[in-house]
Amino acid sequence: MLWLVIATDPTPTTIVVLFVVFAGVLSAASNLVYVYLPELFPTSLRASGIGLAIAASRVGSAISTFLLPVVVGRYGVHVALGACVAVLAFGGLVCHLWAPETRHCRLDTVE
């Protein structure tokens, strides 16, 4: 997506290929959420924690679904894509810095 923001005149084929790659990566990453979330919460809070996380993601999805066409209409596609890149980069940085590694944790001992 960053390439689409900085490219001055990409071909239609390039745009489609980059969006296909982005959609594939995003789909793979969103599937990992359903594996990672149960590992974050102790057994006694697991259902509530996952429910809260999914509810928060739905609120974020609703807000972004409303804001995307507003931003595109007011500022253009490049600004909207730039905002998407910034949000994804910020989320990646936050996860890299603060998301716990759960590789060697047992589900019944997560605290």
PDB file as gemmi writes it, atoms N, CA and C in Angstrom:
CRYST1    1.000    1.000    1.000  90.00  90.00  90.00 P 1                      
ATOM      1  N   MET A   1       0.815  -1.192   0.000  1.00  0.00           N  
ATOM      2  CA  MET A   1       0.000   0.000   0.000  1.00  0.00           C  
ATOM      3  C   MET A   1       0.855   1.251   0.000  1.00  0.00           C  
ATOM      4  N   LEU A   2       1.973   1.182   0.667  1.00  0.00           N  
ATOM      5  CA  LEU A   2       2.859   2.340   0.681  1.00  0.00           C  
ATOM      6  C   LEU A   2       3.312   2.684  -0.732  1.00  0.00           C  
ATOM      7  N   TRP A   3       3.579   1.670  -1.553  1.00  0.00           N  
ATOM      8  CA  TRP A   3       3.992   1.940  -2.926  1.00  0.00           C  
ATOM      9  C   TRP A   3       2.896   2.677  -3.689  1.00  0.00           C  
ATOM     10  N   LEU A   4       1.640   2.337  -3.422  1.00  0.00           N  
ATOM     11  CA  LEU A   4       0.533   3.031  -4.091  1.00  0.00           C  
ATOM     12  C   LEU A   4       0.451   4.490  -3.669  1.00  0.00           C  
ATOM     13  N   VAL A   5       0.845   4.775  -2.442  1.00  0.00           N  
ATOM     14  CA  VAL A   5       0.805   6.152  -1.959  1.00  0.00           C  
ATOM     15  C   VAL A   5       1.905   6.983  -2.608  1.00  0.00           C  
ATOM     16  N   ILE A   6       3.098   6.407  -2.750  1.00  0.00           N  
ATOM     17  CA  ILE A   6       4.215   7.202  -3.260  1.00  0.00           C  
ATOM     18  C   ILE A   6       4.331   7.161  -4.784  1.00  0.00           C  
ATOM     19  N   ALA A   7       3.659   6.202  -5.444  1.00  0.00           N  
ATOM     20  CA  ALA A   7       3.735   6.119  -6.908  1.00  0.00           C  
ATOM     21  C   ALA A   7       2.979   7.291  -7.538  1.00  0.00           C  
ATOM     22  N   THR A   8       3.569   7.892  -8.532  1.00  0.00           N  
ATOM     23  CA  THR A   8       2.924   9.037  -9.175  1.00  0.00           C  
ATOM     24  C   THR A   8       1.930   8.620 -10.246  1.00  0.00           C  
ATOM     25  N   ASP A   9       2.238   7.570 -11.007  1.00  0.00           N  
ATOM     26  CA  ASP A   9       1.340   7.153 -12.072  1.00  0.00           C  
ATOM     27  C   ASP A   9       1.418   5.631 -12.292  1.00  0.00           C  
ATOM     28  N   PRO A  10       0.896   4.837 -11.328  1.00  0.00           N  
ATOM     29  CA  PRO A  10       0.968   3.382 -11.500  1.00  0.00           C  
ATOM     30  C   PRO A  10      -0.012   2.914 -12.579  1.00  0.00           C  
ATOM     31  N   THR A  11       0.336   1.839 -13.235  1.00  0.00           N  
ATOM     32  CA  THR A  11      -0.558   1.269 -14.245  1.00  0.00           C  
ATOM     33  C   THR A  11      -1.729   0.579 -13.550  1.00  0.00           C  
ATOM     34  N   PRO A  12      -2.845   0.425 -14.229  1.00  0.00           N  
ATOM     35  CA  PRO A  12      -3.980  -0.289 -13.626  1.00  0.00           C  
ATOM     36  C   PRO A  12      -3.619  -1.717 -13.202  1.00  0.00           C  
ATOM     37  N   THR A  13      -2.796  -2.395 -13.975  1.00  0.00           N  
ATOM     38  CA  THR A  13      -2.378  -3.754 -13.611  1.00  0.00           C  
ATOM     39  C   THR A  13      -1.580  -3.743 -12.314  1.00  0.00           C  
ATOM     40  N   THR A  14      -0.698  -2.789 -12.161  1.00  0.00           N  
ATOM     41  CA  THR A  14       0.095  -2.679 -10.937  1.00  0.00           C  
ATOM     42  C   THR A  14      -0.808  -2.423  -9.737  1.00  0.00           C  
ATOM     43  N   ILE A  15      -1.773  -1.559  -9.896  1.00  0.00           N  
ATOM     44  CA  ILE A  15      -2.709  -1.258  -8.804  1.00  0.00           C  
ATOM     45  C   ILE A  15      -3.467  -2.515  -8.388  1.00  0.00           C  
ATOM     46  N   VAL A  16      -3.977  -3.247  -9.356  1.00  0.00           N  
ATOM     47  CA  VAL A  16      -4.737  -4.473  -9.049  1.00  0.00           C  
ATOM     48  C   VAL A  16      -3.848  -5.502  -8.364  1.00  0.00           C  
ATOM     49  N   VAL A  17      -2.645  -5.707  -8.897  1.00  0.00           N  
ATOM     50  CA  VAL A  17      -1.733  -6.695  -8.297  1.00  0.00           C  
ATOM     51  C   VAL A  17      -1.380  -6.306  -6.866  1.00  0.00           C  
ATOM     52  N   LEU A  18      -1.089  -5.045  -6.624  1.00  0.00           N  
ATOM     53  CA  LEU A  18      -0.746  -4.613  -5.267  1.00  0.00           C  
ATOM     54  C   LEU A  18      -1.933  -4.755  -4.310  1.00  0.00           C  
ATOM     55  N   PHE A  19      -3.132  -4.445  -4.767  1.00  0.00           N  
ATOM     56  CA  PHE A  19      -4.295  -4.631  -3.902  1.00  0.00           C  
ATOM     57  C   PHE A  19      -4.576  -6.108  -3.643  1.00  0.00           C  
ATOM     58  N   VAL A  20      -4.331  -6.966  -4.623  1.00  0.00           N  
ATOM     59  CA  VAL A  20      -4.510  -8.409  -4.421  1.00  0.00           C  
ATOM     60  C   VAL A  20      -3.523  -8.919  -3.369  1.00  0.00           C  
ATOM     61  N   VAL A  21      -2.270  -8.494  -3.474  1.00  0.00           N  
ATOM     62  CA  VAL A  21      -1.272  -8.890  -2.480  1.00  0.00           C  
ATOM     63  C   VAL A  21      -1.659  -8.365  -1.104  1.00  0.00           C  
ATOM     64  N   PHE A  22      -2.076  -7.114  -1.028  1.00  0.00           N  
ATOM     65  CA  PHE A  22      -2.496  -6.532   0.242  1.00  0.00           C  
ATOM     66  C   PHE A  22      -3.677  -7.297   0.829  1.00  0.00           C  
ATOM     67  N   ALA A  23      -4.676  -7.621   0.010  1.00  0.00           N  
ATOM     68  CA  ALA A  23      -5.845  -8.355   0.502  1.00  0.00           C  
ATOM     69  C   ALA A  23      -5.458  -9.741   0.997  1.00  0.00           C  
ATOM     70  N   GLY A  24      -4.535 -10.398   0.307  1.00  0.00           N  
ATOM     71  CA  GLY A  24      -4.083 -11.718   0.752  1.00  0.00           C  
ATOM     72  C   GLY A  24      -3.356 -11.660   2.082  1.00  0.00           C  
ATOM     73  N   VAL A  25      -2.468 -10.687   2.231  1.00  0.00           N  
ATOM     74  CA  VAL A  25      -1.733 -10.531   3.492  1.00  0.00           C  
ATOM     75  C   VAL A  25      -2.684 -10.152   4.621  1.00  0.00           C  
ATOM     76  N   LEU A  26      -3.613  -9.259   4.350  1.00  0.00           N  
ATOM     77  CA  LEU A  26      -4.570  -8.841   5.375  1.00  0.00           C  
ATOM     78  C   LEU A  26      -5.465  -9.998   5.801  1.00  0.00           C  
ATOM     79  N   SER A  27      -5.895 -10.820   4.866  1.00  0.00           N  
ATOM     80  CA  SER A  27      -6.715 -11.981   5.200  1.00  0.00           C  
ATOM     81  C   SER A  27      -5.945 -12.967   6.063  1.00  0.00           C  
ATOM     82  N   ALA A  28      -4.699 -13.210   5.724  1.00  0.00           N  
ATOM     83  CA  ALA A  28      -3.878 -14.120   6.522  1.00  0.00           C  
ATOM     84  C   ALA A  28      -3.673 -13.571   7.932  1.00  0.00           C  
ATOM     85  N   ALA A  29      -3.417 -12.286   8.034  1.00  0.00           N  
ATOM     86  CA  ALA A  29      -3.192 -11.675   9.344  1.00  0.00           C  
ATOM     87  C   ALA A  29      -4.462 -11.679  10.188  1.00  0.00           C  
ATOM     88  N   SER A  30      -5.604 -11.437   9.582  1.00  0.00           N  
ATOM     89  CA  SER A  30      -6.846 -11.420  10.368  1.00  0.00           C  
ATOM     90  C   SER A  30      -7.220 -12.818  10.850  1.00  0.00           C  
ATOM     91  N   ASN A  31      -6.837 -13.853  10.127  1.00  0.00           N  
ATOM     92  CA  ASN A  31      -7.079 -15.220  10.601  1.00  0.00           C  
ATOM     93  C   ASN A  31      -6.227 -15.548  11.820  1.00  0.00           C  
ATOM     94  N   LEU A  32      -5.056 -14.953  11.926  1.00  0.00           N  
ATOM     95  CA  LEU A  32      -4.195 -15.202  13.074  1.00  0.00           C  
ATOM     96  C   LEU A  32      -4.767 -14.614  14.360  1.00  0.00           C  
ATOM     97  N   VAL A  33      -5.623 -13.632  14.246  1.00  0.00           N  
ATOM     98  CA  VAL A  33      -6.239 -13.032  15.426  1.00  0.00           C  
ATOM     99  C   VAL A  33      -7.007 -14.080  16.222  1.00  0.00           C  
ATOM    100  N   TYR A  34      -7.672 -14.978  15.536  1.00  0.00           N  
ATOM    101  CA  TYR A  34      -8.471 -15.987  16.230  1.00  0.00           C  
ATOM    102  C   TYR A  34      -7.604 -17.044  16.889  1.00  0.00           C  
ATOM    103  N   VAL A  35      -6.347 -17.110  16.537  1.00  0.00           N  
ATOM    104  CA  VAL A  35      -5.413 -18.016  17.207  1.00  0.00           C  
ATOM    105  C   VAL A  35      -4.731 -17.296  18.363  1.00  0.00           C  
ATOM    106  N   TYR A  36      -4.398 -16.041  18.174  1.00  0.00           N  
ATOM    107  CA  TYR A  36      -3.619 -15.281  19.155  1.00  0.00           C  
ATOM    108  C   TYR A  36      -4.448 -14.841  20.351  1.00  0.00           C  
ATOM    109  N   LEU A  37      -5.670 -14.403  20.127  1.00  0.00           N  
ATOM    110  CA  LEU A  37      -6.480 -13.876  21.239  1.00  0.00           C  
ATOM    111  C   LEU A  37      -6.698 -14.874  22.374  1.00  0.00           C  
ATOM    112  N   PRO A  38      -7.027 -16.134  22.107  1.00  0.00           N  
ATOM    113  CA  PRO A  38      -7.200 -17.054  23.236  1.00  0.00           C  
ATOM    114  C   PRO A  38      -5.931 -17.240  24.062  1.00  0.00           C  
ATOM    115  N   GLU A  39      -4.785 -17.031  23.468  1.00  0.00           N  
ATOM    116  CA  GLU A  39      -3.535 -17.195  24.195  1.00  0.00           C  
ATOM    117  C   GLU A  39      -3.216 -16.009  25.097  1.00  0.00           C  
ATOM    118  N   LEU A  40      -3.896 -14.893  24.924  1.00  0.00           N  
ATOM    119  CA  LEU A  40      -3.584 -13.694  25.700  1.00  0.00           C  
ATOM    120  C   LEU A  40      -4.241 -13.661  27.067  1.00  0.00           C  
ATOM    121  N   PHE A  41      -5.359 -14.338  27.216  1.00  0.00           N  
ATOM    122  CA  PHE A  41      -6.149 -14.200  28.431  1.00  0.00           C  
ATOM    123  C   PHE A  41      -6.099 -15.469  29.258  1.00  0.00           C  
ATOM    124  N   PRO A  42      -6.103 -15.334  30.611  1.00  0.00           N  
ATOM    125  CA  PRO A  42      -6.206 -16.524  31.449  1.00  0.00           C  
ATOM    126  C   PRO A  42      -7.562 -17.198  31.242  1.00  0.00           C  
ATOM    127  N   THR A  43      -7.635 -18.459  31.569  1.00  0.00           N  
ATOM    128  CA  THR A  43      -8.839 -19.243  31.302  1.00  0.00           C  
ATOM    129  C   THR A  43     -10.093 -18.598  31.878  1.00  0.00           C  
ATOM    130  N   SER A  44      -9.997 -18.040  33.070  1.00  0.00           N  
ATOM    131  CA  SER A  44     -11.183 -17.472  33.714  1.00  0.00           C  
ATOM    132  C   SER A  44     -11.710 -16.222  33.006  1.00  0.00           C  
ATOM    133  N   LEU A  45     -10.867 -15.543  32.249  1.00  0.00           N  
ATOM    134  CA  LEU A  45     -11.279 -14.319  31.555  1.00  0.00           C  
ATOM    135  C   LEU A  45     -11.290 -14.463  30.043  1.00  0.00           C  
ATOM    136  N   ARG A  46     -11.019 -15.643  29.526  1.00  0.00           N  
ATOM    137  CA  ARG A  46     -10.813 -15.809  28.093  1.00  0.00           C  
ATOM    138  C   ARG A  46     -12.030 -15.389  27.267  1.00  0.00           C  
ATOM    139  N   ALA A  47     -13.208 -15.856  27.622  1.00  0.00           N  
ATOM    140  CA  ALA A  47     -14.400 -15.527  26.831  1.00  0.00           C  
ATOM    141  C   ALA A  47     -14.689 -14.028  26.862  1.00  0.00           C  
ATOM    142  N   SER A  48     -14.586 -13.419  28.037  1.00  0.00           N  
ATOM    143  CA  SER A  48     -14.840 -11.980  28.145  1.00  0.00           C  
ATOM    144  C   SER A  48     -13.776 -11.173  27.409  1.00  0.00           C  
ATOM    145  N   GLY A  49     -12.526 -11.583  27.519  1.00  0.00           N  
ATOM    146  CA  GLY A  49     -11.445 -10.868  26.846  1.00  0.00           C  
ATOM    147  C   GLY A  49     -11.568 -10.917  25.341  1.00  0.00           C  
ATOM    148  N   ILE A  50     -11.874 -12.104  24.813  1.00  0.00           N  
ATOM    149  CA  ILE A  50     -12.040 -12.236  23.365  1.00  0.00           C  
ATOM    150  C   ILE A  50     -13.256 -11.448  22.899  1.00  0.00           C  
ATOM    151  N   GLY A  51     -14.340 -11.512  23.663  1.00  0.00           N  
ATOM    152  CA  GLY A  51     -15.544 -10.752  23.308  1.00  0.00           C  
ATOM    153  C   GLY A  51     -15.282  -9.258  23.281  1.00  0.00           C  
ATOM    154  N   LEU A  52     -14.558  -8.755  24.263  1.00  0.00           N  
ATOM    155  CA  LEU A  52     -14.237  -7.329  24.310  1.00  0.00           C  
ATOM    156  C   LEU A  52     -13.332  -6.933  23.137  1.00  0.00           C  
ATOM    157  N   ALA A  53     -12.340  -7.770  22.839  1.00  0.00           N  
ATOM    158  CA  ALA A  53     -11.435  -7.467  21.721  1.00  0.00           C  
ATOM    159  C   ALA A  53     -12.181  -7.461  20.390  1.00  0.00           C  
ATOM    160  N   ILE A  54     -13.059  -8.412  20.183  1.00  0.00           N  
ATOM    161  CA  ILE A  54     -13.813  -8.471  18.926  1.00  0.00           C  
ATOM    162  C   ILE A  54     -14.799  -7.307  18.837  1.00  0.00           C  
ATOM    163  N   ALA A  55     -15.431  -6.959  19.963  1.00  0.00           N  
ATOM    164  CA  ALA A  55     -16.346  -5.817  19.952  1.00  0.00           C  
ATOM    165  C   ALA A  55     -15.600  -4.525  19.622  1.00  0.00           C  
ATOM    166  N   ALA A  56     -14.408  -4.362  20.184  1.00  0.00           N  
ATOM    167  CA  ALA A  56     -13.609  -3.170  19.878  1.00  0.00           C  
ATOM    168  C   ALA A  56     -13.228  -3.143  18.409  1.00  0.00           C  
ATOM    169  N   SER A  57     -12.913  -4.309  17.847  1.00  0.00           N  
ATOM    170  CA  SER A  57     -12.558  -4.335  16.427  1.00  0.00           C  
ATOM    171  C   SER A  57     -13.765  -3.999  15.556  1.00  0.00           C  
ATOM    172  N   ARG A  58     -14.950  -4.397  15.975  1.00  0.00           N  
ATOM    173  CA  ARG A  58     -16.155  -4.075  15.204  1.00  0.00           C  
ATOM    174  C   ARG A  58     -16.454  -2.578  15.249  1.00  0.00           C  
ATOM    175  N   VAL A  59     -16.226  -1.953  16.394  1.00  0.00           N  
ATOM    176  CA  VAL A  59     -16.415  -0.499  16.497  1.00  0.00           C  
ATOM    177  C   VAL A  59     -15.418   0.212  15.581  1.00  0.00           C  
ATOM    178  N   GLY A  60     -14.165  -0.224  15.610  1.00  0.00           N  
ATOM    179  CA  GLY A  60     -13.157   0.360  14.727  1.00  0.00           C  
ATOM    180  C   GLY A  60     -13.506   0.163  13.259  1.00  0.00           C  
ATOM    181  N   SER A  61     -14.035  -1.007  12.924  1.00  0.00           N  
ATOM    182  CA  SER A  61     -14.434  -1.267  11.535  1.00  0.00           C  
ATOM    183  C   SER A  61     -15.578  -0.360  11.108  1.00  0.00           C  
ATOM    184  N   ALA A  62     -16.537  -0.162  11.987  1.00  0.00           N  
ATOM    185  CA  ALA A  62     -17.672   0.706  11.655  1.00  0.00           C  
ATOM    186  C   ALA A  62     -17.216   2.152  11.459  1.00  0.00           C  
ATOM    187  N   ILE A  63     -16.335   2.612  12.329  1.00  0.00           N  
ATOM    188  CA  ILE A  63     -15.847   3.988  12.212  1.00  0.00           C  
ATOM    189  C   ILE A  63     -15.042   4.160  10.931  1.00  0.00           C  
ATOM    190  N   SER A  64     -14.158   3.210  10.637  1.00  0.00           N  
ATOM    191  CA  SER A  64     -13.333   3.347   9.432  1.00  0.00           C  
ATOM    192  C   SER A  64     -14.156   3.195   8.158  1.00  0.00           C  
ATOM    193  N   THR A  65     -15.194   2.360   8.193  1.00  0.00           N  
ATOM    194  CA  THR A  65     -16.070   2.231   7.029  1.00  0.00           C  
ATOM    195  C   THR A  65     -16.793   3.542   6.744  1.00  0.00           C  
ATOM    196  N   PHE A  66     -17.147   4.266   7.781  1.00  0.00           N  
ATOM    197  CA  PHE A  66     -17.772   5.567   7.599  1.00  0.00           C  
ATOM    198  C   PHE A  66     -16.767   6.622   7.145  1.00  0.00           C  
ATOM    199  N   LEU A  67     -15.563   6.610   7.742  1.00  0.00           N  
ATOM    200  CA  LEU A  67     -14.601   7.670   7.473  1.00  0.00           C  
ATOM    201  C   LEU A  67     -13.897   7.548   6.122  1.00  0.00           C  
ATOM    202  N   LEU A  68     -13.693   6.339   5.625  1.00  0.00           N  
ATOM    203  CA  LEU A  68     -12.931   6.179   4.387  1.00  0.00           C  
ATOM    204  C   LEU A  68     -13.532   6.961   3.221  1.00  0.00           C  
ATOM    205  N   PRO A  69     -14.833   6.815   2.906  1.00  0.00           N  
ATOM    206  CA  PRO A  69     -15.357   7.599   1.788  1.00  0.00           C  
ATOM    207  C   PRO A  69     -15.368   9.102   2.060  1.00  0.00           C  
ATOM    208  N   VAL A  70     -15.492   9.495   3.302  1.00  0.00           N  
ATOM    209  CA  VAL A  70     -15.451  10.920   3.638  1.00  0.00           C  
ATOM    210  C   VAL A  70     -14.063  11.483   3.340  1.00  0.00           C  
ATOM    211  N   VAL A  71     -13.024  10.755   3.759  1.00  0.00           N  
ATOM    212  CA  VAL A  71     -11.650  11.203   3.524  1.00  0.00           C  
ATOM    213  C   VAL A  71     -11.337  11.190   2.031  1.00  0.00           C  
ATOM    214  N   VAL A  72     -11.769  10.148   1.312  1.00  0.00           N  
ATOM    215  CA  VAL A  72     -11.526  10.090  -0.129  1.00  0.00           C  
ATOM    216  C   VAL A  72     -12.217  11.251  -0.829  1.00  0.00           C  
ATOM    217  N   GLY A  73     -13.458  11.529  -0.464  1.00  0.00           N  
ATOM    218  CA  GLY A  73     -14.196  12.623  -1.092  1.00  0.00           C  
ATOM    219  C   GLY A  73     -13.612  13.988  -0.797  1.00  0.00           C  
ATOM    220  N   ARG A  74     -13.120  14.179   0.407  1.00  0.00           N  
ATOM    221  CA  ARG A  74     -12.631  15.496   0.799  1.00  0.00           C  
ATOM    222  C   ARG A  74     -11.162  15.721   0.440  1.00  0.00           C  
ATOM    223  N   TYR A  75     -10.320  14.678   0.603  1.00  0.00           N  
ATOM    224  CA  TYR A  75      -8.876  14.863   0.440  1.00  0.00           C  
ATOM    225  C   TYR A  75      -8.253  14.063  -0.698  1.00  0.00           C  
ATOM    226  N   GLY A  76      -8.962  13.066  -1.212  1.00  0.00           N  
ATOM    227  CA  GLY A  76      -8.426  12.275  -2.314  1.00  0.00           C  
ATOM    228  C   GLY A  76      -7.955  10.896  -1.892  1.00  0.00           C  
ATOM    229  N   VAL A  77      -7.721  10.076  -2.912  1.00  0.00           N  
ATOM    230  CA  VAL A  77      -7.344   8.684  -2.678  1.00  0.00           C  
ATOM    231  C   VAL A  77      -5.960   8.566  -2.047  1.00  0.00           C  
ATOM    232  N   HIS A  78      -5.018   9.390  -2.463  1.00  0.00           N  
ATOM    233  CA  HIS A  78      -3.659   9.290  -1.924  1.00  0.00           C  
ATOM    234  C   HIS A  78      -3.624   9.583  -0.430  1.00  0.00           C  
ATOM    235  N   VAL A  79      -4.376  10.554   0.015  1.00  0.00           N  
ATOM    236  CA  VAL A  79      -4.423  10.867   1.447  1.00  0.00           C  
ATOM    237  C   VAL A  79      -5.092   9.726   2.208  1.00  0.00           C  
ATOM    238  N   ALA A  80      -6.172   9.175   1.648  1.00  0.00           N  
ATOM    239  CA  ALA A  80      -6.855   8.062   2.316  1.00  0.00           C  
ATOM    240  C   ALA A  80      -5.941   6.843   2.420  1.00  0.00           C  
ATOM    241  N   LEU A  81      -5.243   6.515   1.335  1.00  0.00           N  
ATOM    242  CA  LEU A  81      -4.302   5.394   1.388  1.00  0.00           C  
ATOM    243  C   LEU A  81      -3.147   5.688   2.341  1.00  0.00           C  
ATOM    244  N   GLY A  82      -2.687   6.925   2.354  1.00  0.00           N  
ATOM    245  CA  GLY A  82      -1.630   7.311   3.295  1.00  0.00           C  
ATOM    246  C   GLY A  82      -2.081   7.151   4.736  1.00  0.00           C  
ATOM    247  N   ALA A  83      -3.333   7.511   5.015  1.00  0.00           N  
ATOM    248  CA  ALA A  83      -3.869   7.325   6.363  1.00  0.00           C  
ATOM    249  C   ALA A  83      -3.949   5.839   6.713  1.00  0.00           C  
ATOM    250  N   CYS A  84      -4.347   5.023   5.748  1.00  0.00           N  
ATOM    251  CA  CYS A  84      -4.390   3.567   5.983  1.00  0.00           C  
ATOM    252  C   CYS A  84      -2.997   3.022   6.272  1.00  0.00           C  
ATOM    253  N   VAL A  85      -2.009   3.474   5.504  1.00  0.00           N  
ATOM    254  CA  VAL A  85      -0.625   3.048   5.732  1.00  0.00           C  
ATOM    255  C   VAL A  85      -0.172   3.482   7.127  1.00  0.00           C  
ATOM    256  N   ALA A  86      -0.495   4.702   7.516  1.00  0.00           N  
ATOM    257  CA  ALA A  86      -0.090   5.201   8.836  1.00  0.00           C  
ATOM    258  C   ALA A  86      -0.735   4.389   9.955  1.00  0.00           C  
ATOM    259  N   VAL A  87      -2.008   4.064   9.824  1.00  0.00           N  
ATOM    260  CA  VAL A  87      -2.696   3.273  10.851  1.00  0.00           C  
ATOM    261  C   VAL A  87      -2.087   1.875  10.938  1.00  0.00           C  
ATOM    262  N   LEU A  88      -1.829   1.247   9.791  1.00  0.00           N  
ATOM    263  CA  LEU A  88      -1.226  -0.085   9.789  1.00  0.00           C  
ATOM    264  C   LEU A  88       0.187  -0.059  10.372  1.00  0.00           C  
ATOM    265  N   ALA A  89       0.968   0.948  10.029  1.00  0.00           N  
ATOM    266  CA  ALA A  89       2.330   1.060  10.573  1.00  0.00           C  
ATOM    267  C   ALA A  89       2.296   1.288  12.081  1.00  0.00           C  
ATOM    268  N   PHE A  90       1.390   2.144  12.545  1.00  0.00           N  
ATOM    269  CA  PHE A  90       1.259   2.388  13.980  1.00  0.00           C  
ATOM    270  C   PHE A  90       0.841   1.114  14.710  1.00  0.00           C  
ATOM    271  N   GLY A  91      -0.140   0.393  14.159  1.00  0.00           N  
ATOM    272  CA  GLY A  91      -0.566  -0.859  14.777  1.00  0.00           C  
ATOM    273  C   GLY A  91       0.540  -1.895  14.802  1.00  0.00           C  
ATOM    274  N   GLY A  92       1.317  -1.977  13.709  1.00  0.00           N  
ATOM    275  CA  GLY A  92       2.436  -2.906  13.685  1.00  0.00           C  
ATOM    276  C   GLY A  92       3.497  -2.553  14.715  1.00  0.00           C  
ATOM    277  N   LEU A  93       3.775  -1.259  14.865  1.00  0.00           N  
ATOM    278  CA  LEU A  93       4.754  -0.826  15.857  1.00  0.00           C  
ATOM    279  C   LEU A  93       4.286  -1.126  17.278  1.00  0.00           C  
ATOM    280  N   VAL A  94       3.025  -0.829  17.568  1.00  0.00           N  
ATOM    281  CA  VAL A  94       2.477  -1.103  18.896  1.00  0.00           C  
ATOM    282  C   VAL A  94       2.541  -2.602  19.200  1.00  0.00           C  
ATOM    283  N   CYS A  95       2.158  -3.428  18.224  1.00  0.00           N  
ATOM    284  CA  CYS A  95       2.212  -4.880  18.436  1.00  0.00           C  
ATOM    285  C   CYS A  95       3.645  -5.355  18.617  1.00  0.00           C  
ATOM    286  N   HIS A  96       4.553  -4.812  17.840  1.00  0.00           N  
ATOM    287  CA  HIS A  96       5.956  -5.214  17.962  1.00  0.00           C  
ATOM    288  C   HIS A  96       6.519  -4.860  19.333  1.00  0.00           C  
ATOM    289  N   LEU A  97       6.163  -3.700  19.845  1.00  0.00           N  
ATOM    290  CA  LEU A  97       6.716  -3.243  21.117  1.00  0.00           C  
ATOM    291  C   LEU A  97       6.044  -3.864  22.338  1.00  0.00           C  
ATOM    292  N   TRP A  98       4.709  -4.070  22.285  1.00  0.00           N  
ATOM    293  CA  TRP A  98       4.005  -4.435  23.504  1.00  0.00           C  
ATOM    294  C   TRP A  98       3.229  -5.740  23.464  1.00  0.00           C  
ATOM    295  N   ALA A  99       3.036  -6.343  22.321  1.00  0.00           N  
ATOM    296  CA  ALA A  99       2.287  -7.601  22.294  1.00  0.00           C  
ATOM    297  C   ALA A  99       3.161  -8.722  22.858  1.00  0.00           C  
ATOM    298  N   PRO A 100       2.646  -9.484  23.806  1.00  0.00           N  
ATOM    299  CA  PRO A 100       3.467 -10.536  24.407  1.00  0.00           C  
ATOM    300  C   PRO A 100       3.663 -11.713  23.453  1.00  0.00           C  
ATOM    301  N   GLU A 101       4.803 -12.350  23.569  1.00  0.00           N  
ATOM    302  CA  GLU A 101       5.085 -13.565  22.812  1.00  0.00           C  
ATOM    303  C   GLU A 101       4.438 -14.738  23.551  1.00  0.00           C  
ATOM    304  N   THR A 102       3.630 -15.507  22.869  1.00  0.00           N  
ATOM    305  CA  THR A 102       2.896 -16.603  23.516  1.00  0.00           C  
ATOM    306  C   THR A 102       3.350 -17.973  23.030  1.00  0.00           C  
ATOM    307  N   ARG A 103       4.466 -18.027  22.320  1.00  0.00           N  
ATOM    308  CA  ARG A 103       4.912 -19.282  21.707  1.00  0.00           C  
ATOM    309  C   ARG A 103       5.110 -20.390  22.738  1.00  0.00           C  
ATOM    310  N   HIS A 104       5.697 -20.096  23.884  1.00  0.00           N  
ATOM    311  CA  HIS A 104       6.029 -21.138  24.851  1.00  0.00           C  
ATOM    312  C   HIS A 104       5.093 -21.138  26.063  1.00  0.00           C  
ATOM    313  N   CYS A 105       3.957 -20.476  25.954  1.00  0.00           N  
ATOM    314  CA  CYS A 105       2.998 -20.422  27.058  1.00  0.00           C  
ATOM    315  C   CYS A 105       1.939 -21.511  26.891  1.00  0.00           C  
ATOM    316  N   ARG A 106       1.558 -22.092  28.021  1.00  0.00           N  
ATOM    317  CA  ARG A 106       0.444 -23.041  27.997  1.00  0.00           C  
ATOM    318  C   ARG A 106      -0.839 -22.251  28.245  1.00  0.00           C  
ATOM    319  N   LEU A 107      -1.930 -22.667  27.609  1.00  0.00           N  
ATOM    320  CA  LEU A 107      -3.192 -21.935  27.745  1.00  0.00           C  
ATOM    321  C   LEU A 107      -3.677 -21.886  29.189  1.00  0.00           C  
ATOM    322  N   ASP A 108      -3.418 -22.930  29.966  1.00  0.00           N  
ATOM    323  CA  ASP A 108      -3.922 -22.946  31.349  1.00  0.00           C  
ATOM    324  C   ASP A 108      -3.029 -22.159  32.310  1.00  0.00           C  
ATOM    325  N   THR A 109      -1.893 -21.646  31.847  1.00  0.00           N  
ATOM    326  CA  THR A 109      -1.012 -20.886  32.734  1.00  0.00           C  
ATOM    327  C   THR A 109      -0.835 -19.444  32.309  1.00  0.00           C  
ATOM    328  N   VAL A 110      -1.536 -18.987  31.282  1.00  0.00           N  
ATOM    329  CA  VAL A 110      -1.405 -17.604  30.825  1.00  0.00           C  
ATOM    330  C   VAL A 110      -1.956 -16.680  31.900  1.00  0.00           C  
ATOM    331  N   GLU A 111      -1.175 -15.658  32.241  1.00  0.00           N  
ATOM    332  CA  GLU A 111      -1.628 -14.696  33.247  1.00  0.00           C  
ATOM    333  C   GLU A 111      -1.410 -13.291  32.781  1.00  0.00           C  
TER     334      GLU A 111                                                      
END                                                                             
